[in-house]
């Protein structure tokens, strides 16, 4: 399974961390070992790592999120753009 790293900024780190369970539930449809990371420098940059078992599904989620998934991003304070890196 390839690992994916997703990075983006957030409005507030604490607000984003409160959405951890909901975020993991959404991503776990496509991946396992979903882990949140915050920038060591104290900035508002974050990363999510996961082992992908459905790359096509995850790419679809990122390219065209449902209204429900977009609402979750907004609740979590996600700031676009979102950048994804895939293990090769």
Biopython code that builds the backbone (N, CA, C, O; Angstrom):
import numpy as np
from Bio.PDB.StructureBuilder import StructureBuilder

atoms = [
    (1, "UNK", "N", (0.838, -1.182, 0.000)),
    (1, "UNK", "CA", (0.000, 0.000, 0.000)),
    (1, "UNK", "C", (0.883, 1.246, 0.000)),
    (1, "UNK", "O", (1.783, 1.372, 0.831)),
    (2, "UNK", "N", (0.632, 2.151, -0.915)),
    (2, "UNK", "CA", (1.410, 3.393, -0.902)),
    (2, "UNK", "C", (0.963, 4.299, 0.239)),
    (2, "UNK", "O", (-0.199, 4.294, 0.646)),
    (3, "UNK", "N", (1.894, 5.056, 0.732)),
    (3, "UNK", "CA", (1.591, 6.057, 1.750)),
    (3, "UNK", "C", (1.347, 7.385, 1.049)),
    (3, "UNK", "O", (2.004, 7.708, 0.059)),
    (4, "UNK", "N", (0.395, 8.152, 1.573)),
    (4, "UNK", "CA", (0.120, 9.481, 1.051)),
    (4, "UNK", "C", (0.309, 10.484, 2.180)),
    (4, "UNK", "O", (-0.034, 10.218, 3.332)),
    (5, "UNK", "N", (0.858, 11.635, 1.830)),
    (5, "UNK", "CA", (0.989, 12.752, 2.752)),
    (5, "UNK", "C", (0.191, 13.901, 2.156)),
    (5, "UNK", "O", (0.392, 14.279, 1.001)),
    (6, "UNK", "N", (-0.714, 14.451, 2.949)),
    (6, "UNK", "CA", (-1.532, 15.579, 2.516)),
    (6, "UNK", "C", (-1.169, 16.767, 3.410)),
    (6, "UNK", "O", (-1.145, 16.644, 4.634)),
    (7, "UNK", "N", (-0.888, 17.912, 2.793)),
    (7, "UNK", "CA", (-0.537, 19.105, 3.575)),
    (7, "UNK", "C", (-1.447, 20.269, 3.205)),
    (7, "UNK", "O", (-1.926, 20.377, 2.077)),
    (8, "UNK", "N", (-1.668, 21.128, 4.179)),
    (8, "UNK", "CA", (-2.426, 22.365, 3.961)),
    (8, "UNK", "C", (-2.325, 23.224, 5.209)),
    (8, "UNK", "O", (-1.784, 22.788, 6.225)),
    (9, "UNK", "N", (-2.831, 24.414, 5.140)),
    (9, "UNK", "CA", (-2.893, 25.305, 6.299)),
    (9, "UNK", "C", (-4.292, 25.206, 6.904)),
    (9, "UNK", "O", (-5.232, 24.741, 6.259)),
    (10, "UNK", "N", (-4.409, 25.644, 8.135)),
    (10, "UNK", "CA", (-5.705, 25.675, 8.821)),
    (10, "UNK", "C", (-5.876, 27.018, 9.520)),
    (10, "UNK", "O", (-4.905, 27.719, 9.804)),
    (11, "UNK", "N", (-7.121, 27.354, 9.786)),
    (11, "UNK", "CA", (-7.436, 28.604, 10.479)),
    (11, "UNK", "C", (-6.883, 28.566, 11.901)),
    (11, "UNK", "O", (-6.293, 29.538, 12.372)),
    (12, "UNK", "N", (-7.080, 27.428, 12.583)),
    (12, "UNK", "CA", (-6.679, 27.289, 13.981)),
    (12, "UNK", "C", (-6.330, 25.824, 14.251)),
    (12, "UNK", "O", (-7.131, 24.929, 13.979)),
    (13, "UNK", "N", (-5.142, 25.587, 14.782)),
    (13, "UNK", "CA", (-4.688, 24.210, 15.032)),
    (13, "UNK", "C", (-5.632, 23.473, 15.974)),
    (13, "UNK", "O", (-5.999, 22.331, 15.695)),
    (14, "UNK", "N", (-6.036, 24.095, 17.083)),
    (14, "UNK", "CA", (-6.916, 23.411, 18.043)),
    (14, "UNK", "C", (-8.251, 23.033, 17.396)),
    (14, "UNK", "O", (-8.763, 21.935, 17.615)),
    (15, "UNK", "N", (-8.800, 23.929, 16.615)),
    (15, "UNK", "CA", (-10.059, 23.643, 15.902)),
    (15, "UNK", "C", (-9.878, 22.453, 14.974)),
    (15, "UNK", "O", (-10.736, 21.572, 14.917)),
    (16, "UNK", "N", (-8.760, 22.422, 14.242)),
    (16, "UNK", "CA", (-8.489, 21.323, 13.316)),
    (16, "UNK", "C", (-8.337, 20.006, 14.065)),
    (16, "UNK", "O", (-8.879, 18.985, 13.641)),
    (17, "UNK", "N", (-7.608, 20.019, 15.168)),
    (17, "UNK", "CA", (-7.398, 18.796, 15.946)),
    (17, "UNK", "C", (-8.708, 18.250, 16.515)),
    (17, "UNK", "O", (-8.848, 17.037, 16.675)),
    (18, "UNK", "N", (-9.656, 19.117, 16.820)),
    (18, "UNK", "CA", (-10.949, 18.657, 17.331)),
    (18, "UNK", "C", (-11.701, 17.822, 16.293)),
    (18, "UNK", "O", (-12.564, 17.023, 16.654)),
    (19, "UNK", "N", (-11.385, 17.997, 15.019)),
    (19, "UNK", "CA", (-12.042, 17.245, 13.953)),
    (19, "UNK", "C", (-11.356, 15.930, 13.619)),
    (19, "UNK", "O", (-11.712, 15.282, 12.635)),
    (20, "UNK", "N", (-10.381, 15.527, 14.421)),
    (20, "UNK", "CA", (-9.572, 14.333, 14.130)),
    (20, "UNK", "C", (-10.416, 13.080, 13.865)),
    (20, "UNK", "O", (-10.201, 12.400, 12.861)),
    (21, "UNK", "N", (-11.357, 12.768, 14.733)),
    (21, "UNK", "CA", (-12.164, 11.549, 14.577)),
    (21, "UNK", "C", (-13.001, 11.606, 13.301)),
    (21, "UNK", "O", (-13.072, 10.625, 12.561)),
    (22, "UNK", "N", (-13.627, 12.736, 13.045)),
    (22, "UNK", "CA", (-14.450, 12.874, 11.839)),
    (22, "UNK", "C", (-13.588, 12.758, 10.584)),
    (22, "UNK", "O", (-13.969, 12.092, 9.622)),
    (23, "UNK", "N", (-12.424, 13.409, 10.600)),
    (23, "UNK", "CA", (-11.514, 13.359, 9.459)),
    (23, "UNK", "C", (-11.048, 11.916, 9.207)),
    (23, "UNK", "O", (-11.041, 11.455, 8.066)),
    (24, "UNK", "N", (-10.666, 11.220, 10.258)),
    (24, "UNK", "CA", (-10.216, 9.829, 10.124)),
    (24, "UNK", "C", (-11.335, 8.949, 9.570)),
    (24, "UNK", "O", (-11.082, 8.055, 8.762)),
    (25, "UNK", "N", (-12.566, 9.198, 10.002)),
    (25, "UNK", "CA", (-13.708, 8.420, 9.497)),
    (25, "UNK", "C", (-13.884, 8.617, 7.994)),
    (25, "UNK", "O", (-14.132, 7.658, 7.264)),
    (26, "UNK", "N", (-13.756, 9.854, 7.536)),
    (26, "UNK", "CA", (-13.914, 10.148, 6.104)),
    (26, "UNK", "C", (-12.790, 9.479, 5.311)),
    (26, "UNK", "O", (-13.047, 8.816, 4.306)),
    (27, "UNK", "N", (-11.556, 9.651, 5.761)),
    (27, "UNK", "CA", (-10.404, 9.137, 5.025)),
    (27, "UNK", "C", (-10.310, 7.620, 5.107)),
    (27, "UNK", "O", (-9.798, 6.985, 4.186)),
    (28, "UNK", "N", (-10.794, 7.030, 6.196)),
    (28, "UNK", "CA", (-10.647, 5.583, 6.379)),
    (28, "UNK", "C", (-11.442, 4.763, 5.363)),
    (28, "UNK", "O", (-11.259, 3.548, 5.285)),
    (29, "UNK", "N", (-12.306, 5.390, 4.595)),
    (29, "UNK", "CA", (-12.978, 4.686, 3.504)),
    (29, "UNK", "C", (-11.969, 4.301, 2.424)),
    (29, "UNK", "O", (-12.200, 3.378, 1.642)),
    (30, "UNK", "N", (-10.846, 5.023, 2.394)),
    (30, "UNK", "CA", (-9.849, 4.869, 1.345)),
    (30, "UNK", "C", (-8.469, 4.486, 1.876)),
    (30, "UNK", "O", (-7.590, 4.105, 1.103)),
    (31, "UNK", "N", (-8.275, 4.586, 3.194)),
    (31, "UNK", "CA", (-6.936, 4.424, 3.749)),
    (31, "UNK", "C", (-6.979, 3.925, 5.192)),
    (31, "UNK", "O", (-8.010, 3.991, 5.861)),
    (32, "UNK", "N", (-5.843, 3.430, 5.648)),
    (32, "UNK", "CA", (-5.673, 3.023, 7.039)),
    (32, "UNK", "C", (-4.523, 3.828, 7.640)),
    (32, "UNK", "O", (-3.822, 4.555, 6.936)),
    (33, "UNK", "N", (-4.344, 3.686, 8.939)),
    (33, "UNK", "CA", (-3.262, 4.376, 9.646)),
    (33, "UNK", "C", (-3.280, 5.887, 9.399)),
    (33, "UNK", "O", (-2.241, 6.494, 9.142)),
    (34, "UNK", "N", (-4.457, 6.479, 9.478)),
    (34, "UNK", "CA", (-4.624, 7.919, 9.272)),
    (34, "UNK", "C", (-4.061, 8.634, 10.505)),
    (34, "UNK", "O", (-4.515, 8.416, 11.628)),
    (35, "UNK", "N", (-3.065, 9.491, 10.271)),
    (35, "UNK", "CA", (-2.383, 10.175, 11.362)),
    (35, "UNK", "C", (-2.292, 11.664, 11.064)),
    (35, "UNK", "O", (-1.929, 12.062, 9.957)),
    (36, "UNK", "N", (-2.621, 12.482, 12.054)),
    (36, "UNK", "CA", (-2.515, 13.938, 11.930)),
    (36, "UNK", "C", (-1.160, 14.403, 12.449)),
    (36, "UNK", "O", (-0.616, 13.838, 13.398)),
    (37, "UNK", "N", (-0.626, 15.441, 11.812)),
    (37, "UNK", "CA", (0.654, 16.036, 12.210)),
    (37, "UNK", "C", (0.496, 17.554, 12.197)),
    (37, "UNK", "O", (-0.188, 18.109, 11.337)),
    (38, "UNK", "N", (1.131, 18.214, 13.152)),
    (38, "UNK", "CA", (1.159, 19.682, 13.167)),
    (38, "UNK", "C", (2.595, 20.136, 12.973)),
    (38, "UNK", "O", (3.536, 19.423, 13.322)),
    (39, "UNK", "N", (2.755, 21.323, 12.416)),
    (39, "UNK", "CA", (4.090, 21.848, 12.153)),
    (39, "UNK", "C", (4.839, 22.074, 13.465)),
    (39, "UNK", "O", (4.286, 22.615, 14.423)),
    (40, "UNK", "N", (6.087, 21.656, 13.495)),
    (40, "UNK", "CA", (6.919, 21.800, 14.691)),
    (40, "UNK", "C", (7.246, 23.265, 14.992)),
    (40, "UNK", "O", (7.610, 23.603, 16.118)),
    (41, "UNK", "N", (7.115, 24.132, 13.985)),
    (41, "UNK", "CA", (7.450, 25.539, 14.187)),
    (41, "UNK", "C", (6.311, 26.354, 14.792)),
    (41, "UNK", "O", (6.444, 27.563, 14.979)),
    (42, "UNK", "N", (5.190, 25.696, 15.100)),
    (42, "UNK", "CA", (4.062, 26.393, 15.716)),
    (42, "UNK", "C", (3.176, 27.130, 14.726)),
    (42, "UNK", "O", (2.245, 27.824, 15.135)),
    (43, "UNK", "N", (3.448, 26.996, 13.426)),
    (43, "UNK", "CA", (2.627, 27.669, 12.416)),
    (43, "UNK", "C", (1.299, 26.940, 12.256)),
    (43, "UNK", "O", (1.030, 25.957, 12.947)),
    (44, "UNK", "N", (0.478, 27.429, 11.341)),
    (44, "UNK", "CA", (-0.834, 26.825, 11.113)),
    (44, "UNK", "C", (-0.820, 25.799, 9.989)),
    (44, "UNK", "O", (-1.848, 25.555, 9.357)),
    (45, "UNK", "N", (0.345, 25.194, 9.734)),
    (45, "UNK", "CA", (0.461, 24.179, 8.693)),
    (45, "UNK", "C", (0.343, 22.795, 9.312)),
    (45, "UNK", "O", (0.882, 22.530, 10.387)),
    (46, "UNK", "N", (-0.376, 21.911, 8.611)),
    (46, "UNK", "CA", (-0.626, 20.565, 9.105)),
    (46, "UNK", "C", (-0.390, 19.560, 7.985)),
    (46, "UNK", "O", (-0.278, 19.914, 6.812)),
    (47, "UNK", "N", (-0.317, 18.293, 8.390)),
    (47, "UNK", "CA", (-0.187, 17.205, 7.421)),
    (47, "UNK", "C", (-0.991, 16.020, 7.935)),
    (47, "UNK", "O", (-1.195, 15.858, 9.138)),
    (48, "UNK", "N", (-1.434, 15.210, 7.011)),
    (48, "UNK", "CA", (-2.103, 13.947, 7.320)),
    (48, "UNK", "C", (-1.357, 12.875, 6.538)),
    (48, "UNK", "O", (-1.097, 13.036, 5.346)),
    (49, "UNK", "N", (-1.016, 11.784, 7.210)),
    (49, "UNK", "CA", (-0.430, 10.650, 6.511)),
    (49, "UNK", "C", (-1.399, 9.477, 6.591)),
    (49, "UNK", "O", (-2.165, 9.349, 7.546)),
    (50, "UNK", "N", (-1.350, 8.629, 5.577)),
    (50, "UNK", "CA", (-2.228, 7.457, 5.555)),
    (50, "UNK", "C", (-1.684, 6.441, 4.572)),
    (50, "UNK", "O", (-0.996, 6.791, 3.613)),
    (51, "UNK", "N", (-2.001, 5.173, 4.819)),
    (51, "UNK", "CA", (-1.676, 4.088, 3.897)),
    (51, "UNK", "C", (-2.900, 3.849, 3.025)),
    (51, "UNK", "O", (-3.960, 3.475, 3.528)),
    (52, "UNK", "N", (-2.762, 4.063, 1.733)),
    (52, "UNK", "CA", (-3.897, 4.089, 0.815)),
    (52, "UNK", "C", (-4.222, 2.700, 0.269)),
    (52, "UNK", "O", (-3.351, 2.024, -0.277)),
    (53, "UNK", "N", (-5.491, 2.272, 0.420)),
    (53, "UNK", "CA", (-5.933, 1.014, -0.185)),
    (53, "UNK", "C", (-6.897, 1.252, -1.342)),
    (53, "UNK", "O", (-7.198, 0.321, -2.089)),
    (54, "UNK", "N", (-7.390, 2.486, -1.506)),
    (54, "UNK", "CA", (-8.254, 2.834, -2.636)),
    (54, "UNK", "C", (-7.821, 4.198, -3.167)),
    (54, "UNK", "O", (-8.425, 5.225, -2.855)),
    (55, "UNK", "N", (-6.753, 4.185, -3.982)),
    (55, "UNK", "CA", (-6.184, 5.432, -4.495)),
    (55, "UNK", "C", (-7.196, 6.187, -5.353)),
    (55, "UNK", "O", (-7.320, 7.406, -5.238)),
    (56, "UNK", "N", (-7.910, 5.476, -6.202)),
    (56, "UNK", "CA", (-8.891, 6.121, -7.078)),
    (56, "UNK", "C", (-9.971, 6.833, -6.260)),
    (56, "UNK", "O", (-10.347, 7.963, -6.569)),
    (57, "UNK", "N", (-10.461, 6.168, -5.225)),
    (57, "UNK", "CA", (-11.483, 6.775, -4.375)),
    (57, "UNK", "C", (-10.973, 7.999, -3.646)),
    (57, "UNK", "O", (-11.682, 9.001, -3.549)),
    (58, "UNK", "N", (-9.745, 7.936, -3.127)),
    (58, "UNK", "CA", (-9.183, 9.083, -2.413)),
    (58, "UNK", "C", (-8.939, 10.252, -3.359)),
    (58, "UNK", "O", (-9.199, 11.402, -3.005)),
    (59, "UNK", "N", (-8.448, 9.969, -4.545)),
    (59, "UNK", "CA", (-8.234, 11.031, -5.521)),
    (59, "UNK", "C", (-9.559, 11.685, -5.911)),
    (59, "UNK", "O", (-9.617, 12.899, -6.101)),
    (60, "UNK", "N", (-10.610, 10.897, -6.030)),
    (60, "UNK", "CA", (-11.943, 11.448, -6.332)),
    (60, "UNK", "C", (-12.416, 12.333, -5.183)),
    (60, "UNK", "O", (-12.956, 13.415, -5.414)),
    (61, "UNK", "N", (-12.217, 11.881, -3.953)),
    (61, "UNK", "CA", (-12.583, 12.686, -2.779)),
    (61, "UNK", "C", (-11.877, 14.033, -2.817)),
    (61, "UNK", "O", (-12.491, 15.070, -2.563)),
    (62, "UNK", "N", (-10.597, 14.015, -3.133)),
    (62, "UNK", "CA", (-9.832, 15.262, -3.148)),
    (62, "UNK", "C", (-10.203, 16.161, -4.325)),
    (62, "UNK", "O", (-10.236, 17.384, -4.190)),
    (63, "UNK", "N", (-10.478, 15.559, -5.471)),
    (63, "UNK", "CA", (-10.794, 16.343, -6.668)),
    (63, "UNK", "C", (-12.203, 16.915, -6.642)),
    (63, "UNK", "O", (-12.446, 18.022, -7.123)),
    (64, "UNK", "N", (-13.129, 16.146, -6.071)),
    (64, "UNK", "CA", (-14.529, 16.551, -6.096)),
    (64, "UNK", "C", (-15.235, 16.090, -4.818)),
    (64, "UNK", "O", (-16.041, 15.160, -4.849)),
    (65, "UNK", "N", (-14.927, 16.743, -3.698)),
    (65, "UNK", "CA", (-15.545, 16.311, -2.432)),
    (65, "UNK", "C", (-17.057, 16.524, -2.439)),
    (65, "UNK", "O", (-17.570, 17.458, -3.056)),
    (66, "UNK", "N", (-17.746, 15.641, -1.745)),
    (66, "UNK", "CA", (-19.191, 15.787, -1.603)),
    (66, "UNK", "C", (-19.485, 17.029, -0.771)),
    (66, "UNK", "O", (-18.590, 17.585, -0.134)),
    (67, "UNK", "N", (-20.735, 17.458, -0.779)),
    (67, "UNK", "CA", (-21.132, 18.612, 0.036)),
    (67, "UNK", "C", (-20.854, 18.331, 1.512)),
    (67, "UNK", "O", (-20.440, 19.225, 2.250)),
    (68, "UNK", "N", (-21.080, 17.098, 1.934)),
    (68, "UNK", "CA", (-20.838, 16.697, 3.325)),
    (68, "UNK", "C", (-19.349, 16.781, 3.672)),
    (68, "UNK", "O", (-18.984, 17.272, 4.740)),
    (69, "UNK", "N", (-18.496, 16.303, 2.771)),
    (69, "UNK", "CA", (-17.056, 16.347, 3.015)),
    (69, "UNK", "C", (-16.531, 17.780, 2.964)),
    (69, "UNK", "O", (-15.642, 18.135, 3.737)),
    (70, "UNK", "N", (-17.063, 18.601, 2.074)),
    (70, "UNK", "CA", (-16.677, 20.013, 2.021)),
    (70, "UNK", "C", (-17.080, 20.731, 3.306)),
    (70, "UNK", "O", (-16.344, 21.583, 3.804)),
    (71, "UNK", "N", (-18.241, 20.387, 3.835)),
    (71, "UNK", "CA", (-18.687, 20.987, 5.103)),
    (71, "UNK", "C", (-17.749, 20.595, 6.242)),
    (71, "UNK", "O", (-17.467, 21.408, 7.122)),
    (72, "UNK", "N", (-17.265, 19.348, 6.228)),
    (72, "UNK", "CA", (-16.311, 18.912, 7.255)),
    (72, "UNK", "C", (-15.018, 19.714, 7.142)),
    (72, "UNK", "O", (-14.471, 20.140, 8.160)),
    (73, "UNK", "N", (-14.522, 19.926, 5.931)),
    (73, "UNK", "CA", (-13.324, 20.750, 5.743)),
    (73, "UNK", "C", (-13.540, 22.139, 6.341)),
    (73, "UNK", "O", (-12.664, 22.670, 7.024)),
    (74, "UNK", "N", (-14.698, 22.717, 6.084)),
    (74, "UNK", "CA", (-14.993, 24.048, 6.602)),
    (74, "UNK", "C", (-15.045, 24.045, 8.132)),
    (74, "UNK", "O", (-14.508, 24.948, 8.774)),
    (75, "UNK", "N", (-15.685, 23.039, 8.711)),
    (75, "UNK", "CA", (-15.744, 22.936, 10.183)),
    (75, "UNK", "C", (-14.355, 22.812, 10.791)),
    (75, "UNK", "O", (-14.092, 23.332, 11.875)),
    (76, "UNK", "N", (-13.472, 22.119, 10.085)),
    (76, "UNK", "CA", (-12.122, 21.889, 10.593)),
    (76, "UNK", "C", (-11.190, 23.067, 10.321)),
    (76, "UNK", "O", (-10.058, 23.085, 10.803)),
    (77, "UNK", "N", (-11.655, 24.043, 9.559)),
    (77, "UNK", "CA", (-10.847, 25.231, 9.285)),
    (77, "UNK", "C", (-9.772, 25.037, 8.235)),
    (77, "UNK", "O", (-8.740, 25.707, 8.272)),
    (78, "UNK", "N", (-10.002, 24.123, 7.292)),
    (78, "UNK", "CA", (-9.030, 23.849, 6.236)),
    (78, "UNK", "C", (-8.918, 25.055, 5.313)),
    (78, "UNK", "O", (-9.922, 25.630, 4.893)),
    (79, "UNK", "N", (-7.674, 25.427, 5.004)),
    (79, "UNK", "CA", (-7.388, 26.503, 4.063)),
    (79, "UNK", "C", (-6.776, 25.873, 2.816)),
    (79, "UNK", "O", (-5.782, 25.153, 2.901)),
    (80, "UNK", "N", (-7.372, 26.147, 1.666)),
    (80, "UNK", "CA", (-6.843, 25.663, 0.390)),
    (80, "UNK", "C", (-5.570, 26.445, 0.057)),
    (80, "UNK", "O", (-5.425, 27.576, 0.520)),
    (81, "UNK", "N", (-4.660, 25.898, -0.712)),
    (81, "UNK", "CA", (-4.763, 24.632, -1.410)),
    (81, "UNK", "C", (-4.345, 23.460, -0.530)),
    (81, "UNK", "O", (-3.633, 23.621, 0.461)),
    (82, "UNK", "N", (-4.807, 22.287, -0.919)),
    (82, "UNK", "CA", (-4.389, 21.039, -0.305)),
    (82, "UNK", "C", (-3.412, 20.398, -1.279)),
    (82, "UNK", "O", (-3.700, 20.268, -2.468)),
    (83, "UNK", "N", (-2.255, 20.000, -0.764)),
    (83, "UNK", "CA", (-1.236, 19.354, -1.597)),
    (83, "UNK", "C", (-1.077, 17.910, -1.152)),
    (83, "UNK", "O", (-0.953, 17.632, 0.041)),
    (84, "UNK", "N", (-1.080, 16.993, -2.108)),
    (84, "UNK", "CA", (-0.936, 15.572, -1.799)),
    (84, "UNK", "C", (0.368, 15.044, -2.390)),
    (84, "UNK", "O", (0.752, 15.385, -3.509)),
    (85, "UNK", "N", (1.033, 14.204, -1.607)),
    (85, "UNK", "CA", (2.262, 13.535, -2.030)),
    (85, "UNK", "C", (2.026, 12.033, -1.894)),
    (85, "UNK", "O", (1.476, 11.567, -0.896)),
    (86, "UNK", "N", (2.448, 11.282, -2.913)),
    (86, "UNK", "CA", (2.241, 9.839, -2.926)),
    (86, "UNK", "C", (3.599, 9.143, -2.939)),
    (86, "UNK", "O", (4.499, 9.512, -3.693)),
    (87, "UNK", "N", (3.723, 8.137, -2.092)),
    (87, "UNK", "CA", (4.951, 7.355, -2.016)),
    (87, "UNK", "C", (5.157, 6.591, -3.317)),
    (87, "UNK", "O", (4.233, 5.962, -3.834)),
    (88, "UNK", "N", (6.344, 6.650, -3.826)),
    (88, "UNK", "CA", (6.716, 5.918, -5.068)),
    (88, "UNK", "C", (7.838, 4.971, -4.781)),
    (88, "UNK", "O", (8.297, 4.266, -5.680)),
]
sb = StructureBuilder()
sb.init_structure("model")
sb.init_model(0)
sb.init_chain("A")
sb.init_seg("    ")
for serial, (resi, resn, name, xyz) in enumerate(atoms, 1):
    if name == "N":
        sb.init_residue(resn, " ", resi, " ")
    sb.init_atom(name, np.array(xyz, "f"), 0.0, 1.0, " ", f" {name:<3s}", serial, name[0])
structure = sb.get_structure()
